[in-house]
Amino acid sequence: MENEKKNVAVLLNEQVNKEFYSAYLYLDFANFYQEKGLKGYANWFNIQAQEERDHALLFIQYMQQNDMKVTLEAIAKPDKDLKELIDPLKESLAHEKYVTSLIHDLYAAASQEKDFRCMQFLDWFIKEQAEEEDNARTNIQKMELFGSDARALYLLDQEMQTRVYNAPSLTIG
């Protein structure tokens, strides 16, 4: 049984690193849009990066409160080739789907190990990932519909500028 719990701890540690990578990736997307003069889209991805950092910190806090060793690893450099305005949006959807698969794998491991506390903790992330994927799809749809019209793109960028950071409301126990 102790070996099984180690597997969940290993996966949680890996998830910490993946969440920090997500923050790096979204900062890279924010930089792309900043360079294009789309400060609203840059804002949207800067906030997304803050959320991903917060997710990593939530995993760390959970591990610490459950006597699991946290090991921080090097964070890989984002390597997406961004050319078109829609590229970061499509990459973010693909990335969120990947993160969803990681959360599902973690949940499956916790379930197999009968780690009900971890499963309860991960419930929030499962809901969060559904929201993340929906937001990414919506952003793609809007860019596909209106992004080729300069005035509409300006309005989309203004809309993205209104996004404000909200810290996650998850009680760790």
C-alpha beads as a LAMMPS data file, in Angstrom:
LAMMPS data file: protein, C-alpha beads

173 atoms
172 bonds

1 atom types
1 bond types

-500.0 500.0 xlo xhi
-500.0 500.0 ylo yhi
-500.0 500.0 zlo zhi

Masses

1 110.0

Atoms # bond

1 1 1 0.000 0.000 0.000
2 1 1 2.843 2.436 0.784
3 1 1 4.306 1.880 -2.718
4 1 1 0.945 2.747 -4.244
5 1 1 0.780 6.035 -2.318
6 1 1 4.236 6.840 -3.700
7 1 1 2.811 6.640 -7.232
8 1 1 0.242 9.348 -6.458
9 1 1 2.970 11.493 -4.860
10 1 1 5.140 11.107 -7.972
11 1 1 2.243 12.087 -10.227
12 1 1 1.387 15.059 -8.014
13 1 1 5.008 16.222 -8.185
14 1 1 4.952 15.887 -11.957
15 1 1 1.727 17.887 -12.052
16 1 1 3.349 20.725 -10.121
17 1 1 5.970 20.948 -12.854
18 1 1 3.350 20.731 -15.627
19 1 1 1.335 23.546 -14.047
20 1 1 4.410 25.773 -13.852
21 1 1 5.151 24.899 -17.491
22 1 1 1.584 25.919 -18.361
23 1 1 2.249 29.300 -16.752
24 1 1 5.440 29.677 -18.834
25 1 1 3.575 28.685 -21.976
26 1 1 0.837 31.233 -21.380
27 1 1 3.387 33.950 -20.627
28 1 1 4.919 33.125 -24.002
29 1 1 1.495 33.512 -25.628
30 1 1 1.017 36.836 -23.804
31 1 1 4.362 38.014 -25.166
32 1 1 3.315 37.012 -28.695
33 1 1 0.152 39.106 -28.474
34 1 1 1.963 42.015 -26.814
35 1 1 4.387 42.097 -29.744
36 1 1 1.404 42.130 -32.140
37 1 1 -0.129 45.106 -30.326
38 1 1 -3.038 43.101 -28.922
39 1 1 -2.794 44.087 -25.275
40 1 1 -6.182 42.580 -24.440
41 1 1 -5.125 39.124 -25.596
42 1 1 -1.822 39.617 -23.775
43 1 1 -3.819 40.447 -20.638
44 1 1 -5.968 37.341 -21.055
45 1 1 -2.924 35.068 -21.255
46 1 1 -1.070 36.862 -18.449
47 1 1 -4.049 36.141 -16.208
48 1 1 -4.125 32.579 -17.499
49 1 1 -0.472 32.264 -16.487
50 1 1 -1.323 33.506 -12.971
51 1 1 -4.041 30.868 -12.710
52 1 1 -1.666 28.100 -13.760
53 1 1 0.908 29.243 -11.215
54 1 1 -1.839 29.161 -8.594
55 1 1 -2.729 25.622 -9.637
56 1 1 0.887 24.568 -9.082
57 1 1 0.848 26.192 -5.657
58 1 1 -2.392 24.385 -4.777
59 1 1 -0.778 21.062 -5.640
60 1 1 2.247 21.967 -3.514
61 1 1 0.038 22.978 -0.593
62 1 1 -1.948 19.731 -0.847
63 1 1 1.239 17.679 -0.903
64 1 1 2.701 19.517 2.082
65 1 1 -0.483 19.077 4.094
66 1 1 -0.432 15.365 3.336
67 1 1 3.222 14.732 4.246
68 1 1 4.396 14.279 0.665
69 1 1 7.816 15.496 -0.395
70 1 1 7.688 18.257 -2.987
71 1 1 10.480 18.219 -5.554
72 1 1 10.662 21.154 -7.936
73 1 1 12.123 20.344 -11.336
74 1 1 13.414 22.532 -14.157
75 1 1 10.697 24.077 -16.281
76 1 1 10.976 23.494 -20.010
77 1 1 11.131 26.412 -22.421
78 1 1 7.905 26.892 -24.404
79 1 1 8.507 25.633 -27.934
80 1 1 5.347 26.501 -29.869
81 1 1 5.825 28.075 -33.296
82 1 1 3.405 31.000 -33.311
83 1 1 2.767 32.810 -36.575
84 1 1 -0.940 33.572 -36.969
85 1 1 -3.089 35.381 -34.403
86 1 1 -5.134 32.228 -33.883
87 1 1 -2.102 29.997 -33.181
88 1 1 -1.851 30.673 -29.408
89 1 1 -5.600 30.096 -29.076
90 1 1 -5.422 26.735 -30.817
91 1 1 -2.299 25.785 -28.872
92 1 1 -4.009 26.702 -25.602
93 1 1 -6.940 24.385 -26.367
94 1 1 -4.591 21.535 -27.236
95 1 1 -2.619 22.204 -24.057
96 1 1 -5.729 22.327 -21.870
97 1 1 -6.857 18.988 -23.313
98 1 1 -3.439 17.585 -22.427
99 1 1 -3.676 18.936 -18.870
100 1 1 -7.163 17.431 -18.581
101 1 1 -5.719 14.049 -19.520
102 1 1 -3.047 14.459 -16.825
103 1 1 -5.658 15.301 -14.190
104 1 1 -7.727 12.287 -15.271
105 1 1 -4.651 10.038 -15.011
106 1 1 -3.964 11.407 -11.533
107 1 1 -7.569 10.804 -10.515
108 1 1 -7.442 7.245 -11.861
109 1 1 -4.242 6.560 -9.890
110 1 1 -5.762 8.006 -6.717
111 1 1 -8.885 5.919 -7.267
112 1 1 -6.858 2.757 -7.796
113 1 1 -4.985 3.473 -4.570
114 1 1 -8.217 4.322 -2.739
115 1 1 -6.792 7.741 -1.942
116 1 1 -10.170 9.378 -1.414
117 1 1 -8.710 12.600 -0.034
118 1 1 -6.712 13.097 -3.209
119 1 1 -9.750 12.255 -5.343
120 1 1 -11.770 14.893 -3.507
121 1 1 -8.964 17.417 -4.020
122 1 1 -8.837 16.609 -7.741
123 1 1 -12.605 17.075 -8.162
124 1 1 -12.062 20.840 -8.273
125 1 1 -9.433 20.475 -11.012
126 1 1 -11.719 18.286 -13.104
127 1 1 -14.364 21.028 -13.064
128 1 1 -11.716 23.685 -13.670
129 1 1 -10.419 21.852 -16.738
130 1 1 -13.906 21.700 -18.251
131 1 1 -14.083 25.489 -17.856
132 1 1 -10.570 25.965 -19.275
133 1 1 -11.359 23.931 -22.378
134 1 1 -14.664 25.762 -22.884
135 1 1 -12.930 29.157 -22.637
136 1 1 -10.281 28.063 -25.130
137 1 1 -12.911 26.839 -27.605
138 1 1 -14.875 30.086 -27.250
139 1 1 -11.736 32.167 -27.892
140 1 1 -11.016 30.175 -31.056
141 1 1 -14.590 30.547 -32.303
142 1 1 -14.542 34.307 -31.790
143 1 1 -11.208 34.690 -33.576
144 1 1 -12.400 32.505 -36.474
145 1 1 -15.616 34.482 -36.810
146 1 1 -14.332 38.019 -36.348
147 1 1 -10.520 38.042 -36.291
148 1 1 -10.078 38.885 -39.961
149 1 1 -12.047 42.138 -39.581
150 1 1 -9.819 44.854 -38.065
151 1 1 -12.670 46.612 -36.240
152 1 1 -14.066 43.386 -34.853
153 1 1 -10.573 42.288 -33.783
154 1 1 -10.183 45.602 -31.982
155 1 1 -13.438 44.940 -30.101
156 1 1 -12.378 41.383 -29.278
157 1 1 -9.092 42.719 -27.933
158 1 1 -10.985 45.258 -25.822
159 1 1 -13.155 42.439 -24.457
160 1 1 -10.051 40.414 -23.542
161 1 1 -8.674 43.489 -21.746
162 1 1 -11.607 43.378 -19.298
163 1 1 -10.571 40.011 -17.861
164 1 1 -9.458 40.333 -14.260
165 1 1 -7.533 37.934 -12.093
166 1 1 -9.520 35.909 -9.560
167 1 1 -7.626 33.693 -7.155
168 1 1 -8.925 30.119 -7.056
169 1 1 -11.391 29.355 -4.290
170 1 1 -10.372 25.884 -3.240
171 1 1 -10.072 24.766 0.350
172 1 1 -7.178 22.360 0.761
173 1 1 -7.601 19.758 3.426

Bonds

1 1 1 2
2 1 2 3
3 1 3 4
4 1 4 5
5 1 5 6
6 1 6 7
7 1 7 8
8 1 8 9
9 1 9 10
10 1 10 11
11 1 11 12
12 1 12 13
13 1 13 14
14 1 14 15
15 1 15 16
16 1 16 17
17 1 17 18
18 1 18 19
19 1 19 20
20 1 20 21
21 1 21 22
22 1 22 23
23 1 23 24
24 1 24 25
25 1 25 26
26 1 26 27
27 1 27 28
28 1 28 29
29 1 29 30
30 1 30 31
31 1 31 32
32 1 32 33
33 1 33 34
34 1 34 35
35 1 35 36
36 1 36 37
37 1 37 38
38 1 38 39
39 1 39 40
40 1 40 41
41 1 41 42
42 1 42 43
43 1 43 44
44 1 44 45
45 1 45 46
46 1 46 47
47 1 47 48
48 1 48 49
49 1 49 50
50 1 50 51
51 1 51 52
52 1 52 53
53 1 53 54
54 1 54 55
55 1 55 56
56 1 56 57
57 1 57 58
58 1 58 59
59 1 59 60
60 1 60 61
61 1 61 62
62 1 62 63
63 1 63 64
64 1 64 65
65 1 65 66
66 1 66 67
67 1 67 68
68 1 68 69
69 1 69 70
70 1 70 71
71 1 71 72
72 1 72 73
73 1 73 74
74 1 74 75
75 1 75 76
76 1 76 77
77 1 77 78
78 1 78 79
79 1 79 80
80 1 80 81
81 1 81 82
82 1 82 83
83 1 83 84
84 1 84 85
85 1 85 86
86 1 86 87
87 1 87 88
88 1 88 89
89 1 89 90
90 1 90 91
91 1 91 92
92 1 92 93
93 1 93 94
94 1 94 95
95 1 95 96
96 1 96 97
97 1 97 98
98 1 98 99
99 1 99 100
100 1 100 101
101 1 101 102
102 1 102 103
103 1 103 104
104 1 104 105
105 1 105 106
106 1 106 107
107 1 107 108
108 1 108 109
109 1 109 110
110 1 110 111
111 1 111 112
112 1 112 113
113 1 113 114
114 1 114 115
115 1 115 116
116 1 116 117
117 1 117 118
118 1 118 119
119 1 119 120
120 1 120 121
121 1 121 122
122 1 122 123
123 1 123 124
124 1 124 125
125 1 125 126
126 1 126 127
127 1 127 128
128 1 128 129
129 1 129 130
130 1 130 131
131 1 131 132
132 1 132 133
133 1 133 134
134 1 134 135
135 1 135 136
136 1 136 137
137 1 137 138
138 1 138 139
139 1 139 140
140 1 140 141
141 1 141 142
142 1 142 143
143 1 143 144
144 1 144 145
145 1 145 146
146 1 146 147
147 1 147 148
148 1 148 149
149 1 149 150
150 1 150 151
151 1 151 152
152 1 152 153
153 1 153 154
154 1 154 155
155 1 155 156
156 1 156 157
157 1 157 158
158 1 158 159
159 1 159 160
160 1 160 161
161 1 161 162
162 1 162 163
163 1 163 164
164 1 164 165
165 1 165 166
166 1 166 167
167 1 167 168
168 1 168 169
169 1 169 170
170 1 170 171
171 1 171 172
172 1 172 173
